[in-house]
Amino acid sequence: MAYLRVLFGAFCPDEDDVEARCMLAFSLLVGNHFMAADHGTRSRADVLERAVRLLEAS
């Protein structure tokens, strides 16, 4: 988590936002192996790419 805080903190000045982004990113990484979800017409890769872009958005 400390590493994620440094990464997100580099472009996100709000400490609460940094912490939330870290939790989401970590949860996505850990939970990815356990998720079985139907994404309709979107591929899993497309959905994950979008999720990462949202986490990176400032």
Buried (B, 14 or more C-beta within 10 A) or exposed (E): EEEBBEBBBEEBEEEEEBBBBBEBBEEBEEEEEEEEEEEEEEEEEEEBEEBEEEBEEE
